[in-house]
Amino acid sequence: GHYALWRMEQDIRFCQVDGHRVAYATVGDGPLLFFGGGRWVSHLEEEWEDPAYRSFIGELTRTHRVVRLDRLGVGLSDRDVDAPPTTAGDARAIATVVDTFGDAPASFLAACAGALGVVHYASGNPARVRSIVFFGAFANRNDIPPDKRRSLVEFVRTNWGLGSQLLASVINPRASGDEMLALAAFQRRAASSSIAAALLELELENDITALLPTVTAPALVLHRRGDRAVPIACGR
């Protein structure tokens, strides 16, 4: 089983969204499962080199065809974007990728900030959404005072080296020093300081509370107690 998992290969392709190239990866067979927000900044190829991450995706492929994408500005998608990111733009990217697989409804795994784009998509495309699993997700980050949100975004924009380390320590507080530095370096390779700051601002300043009642698909909300990045109260 482990050998098969190690040999499992993802298929990376590209599609056009808002005049830019968006990268998406597919692995496995069966009904479609869109995995949104596995990491706040992603890199489809580099993530695949991580045995723990690939093992997690491998478990999902036992029952589904798993699709992930790099958002505009990060990873293998076009890095040179002229407009700031929006959740509506994320929803358009999801729609474009999901549509390449036909018109059967898909299931969605929306982790952390990935919930924002998935909820936007589900609100406008109810017939295409079979079910949603939210994990470590939130509708807004009003738990963080506005001045702290602004200073965090500014810190990432002006000092991405230390900013990436700070975020790595929040995302994975139990990591060793080497693991922390590796995650920070991955984030810097996945996104420039300006895109990282813009995506963080989108994550911290958005509020999808009003959209939630328009999502009609069955949903399961999962959250870890003691989550330092997104407190469990946000998941509730």
N, C-alpha and C positions, 0 to 999 in steps of 0.2 A: 504493500500500500504506500509506504513512504517513498519507495523508488518511483512508483507511478506518479506520485505527487510532484516529486522533484523533476520528472521529465515533462510534466504538464506544461504546455506552451500556450501563451496568450496570443491572440491575433489582433494586431494593432492596425487600425485604419483611420481615415480622415474624412471629415465632412465639412461643408461650408455653413457657417452660422454668422449672420450679420456681416458678410463679406470677409470673414476670417476663417482660418483652418482650425478646426477642433479635432483633437485626437481622442479616439475611444478604443477600448480594448475589450475583447470578448473571449471567454473561456467556458468550456462545458457545453452540454446539450440539455434540451428540455425547455420548459416554460421560462420566459424572460424574467430575470431579477436584476433591476437596476440598483447598483450600489452607489449611493450619493453621499459625498462628504466623508469618505474613509479617512482622509487627512485634509486639513484646512488648505494647505498648498500641496499639490500632488505631482508626481512624476511617474507615469505608468510603467516605464522601463525600470527605474530605480526601485520602486516599491516591489516589483516582481523579484528582485534580487534578495529581498528580506525573507528568510525561510519561515518565520512566524506569520508574516502577512500572507505569504503564498499558501501556507497550510490552512489559514482561516478561509481564504477564497476557495481552496480545494474542497473544504467541507461543504461549502455552499453549492459547488458544482456537482455534488452527488445527486441533487434533485433539480438543479436549475442551470440555465445558461446565464452566466453572470456578465454584466456589462458595466464598465466604469468609464469615466471620462476625465480628461484634464480640462479644467475651466479655461476660458480665454485668458491669455497672459501667463499661464503657468505650464510647467512640464513640457510635453511635446506639442502642445497647442501653440498657435501663433503667440509670440511674446510681445510683438509690436502692436499694441492696441491703443487706439486714439481716445476712446471714451472710457470713463470710469465704469467698473462692473456694477450690475444691478441684478436683483433677484429675478426680474422679468427676463433679463438676458440669460441668466442661468436656466430659467424655465424654457426658453427658446432652444437652448443647446440640448437640454434633455429631450424636448419634443423631436428635434431633428435626428438625434441618435436613436431614440426609441422607434421612430418611424421607419428607419432603415431595416427594421426586422418585421415589417408588415403591420397589420392593424389589430392584432390580438392584444387584449389587455395584459399589462405587465405588473409584477409585484415590485415594491420599492423598499429598500433598506436605507433609511435616512439617518445618518449618524451626525451628531453635533450640528455644525452650521449647515450641513447638507439638507437639513429639514426646510430651510428657507426656500430654496429653489424647488424642492419636491412638492411643498405645499402650494406654491404658485402654480406649478404644473398641474397638480391634482385638481386644484380649484377650477382651472380652465378646461381640463380634459377628463371629466369624471368617467367617461366610458372607457378610457384607456388604462384605468388604474384598478387592478384587482384587489390589492391590499397594500398596506404600508406598515412597516415596523420602524418605529422611532427609537433610536438608541442614543442616550446622552444628549438629547435634543432640547431645544428651547424655542419659545415664541418671540421672546425679546430678552435683552440683557439689562433690564432696568434694575437688576440687583447690583449693578456697578454704577456708582455715582457718575454723572456726565463729565465732570472734570477729569476723573480717573480714566474714563473711556478715551477722552481726547488726548490725554498725555501718553497713554499706551500706544495709540496710533502714531503720534508724533515721534515717540521713541523708536518705533520700528522704522519709520520713514527716514530718520536722521542717523540712526545707529543700528543698522540691520545685524551687525555682528553680535553685539550684546543682546539686541532685541530677540534674535532667533534663539539665543541661549535661555533667555528669560522664559519665552514661550515653551521651549522644550521642557523646562523644569516644571511648568504648570501642567503640560500635557501628560508627562510621564514622571511624576514626582518620585517614584521608587527606582528610577533608572540609576545605574552607576555613572560615575563621572564620564567615562569613555562613551557610554551609550548616549548620555546627554549631549556631548559634543558632536557625536555622529548624527543625532537627530537634528541638531542646530545646523550642521553643515548641509544635511539633506534639504532642509527648508531653504537655505540660501541658494542651493543649486536649482531648486524647483521654481523659485520666483525671485525677481528683483525686489529691492527695498520698496520701490514705489508701488508695485503691484501688490506686494505683501501688505503694505499699509492700507491700500485701497480696499483689499478684501477683508482685512481686519475691521476697518471702519464700517463696511457693509454689514459684517457680522454683528458688530456691537451696537449699531444705530438703527437696525431694522426692527420692525415690530409687525409680526404676521397674525397677531391675535384676532383681528377682524376677519381674516381669511379662513381661520380654522373651522367655523361653523359651515363653510361652503364645501368642505372636504367630506364627501359622502362614503368613501371607501372604508371598509373595516380596518381599524388601526390598532396596533399593539404598541404600548408605550413602555419601554424598558429603560431603567436608569440605575447606575451603581450608587449606593450610599458612599459618602465620602469622596465623591468626584470633585477634585479641586478645580478643574477647568470649567465645568458647568454644574453648579450645585443642584441637588435633587429637587429643590423647590422649583427650579426652572422647568424641570421635566413634568412636574405635577401640573 
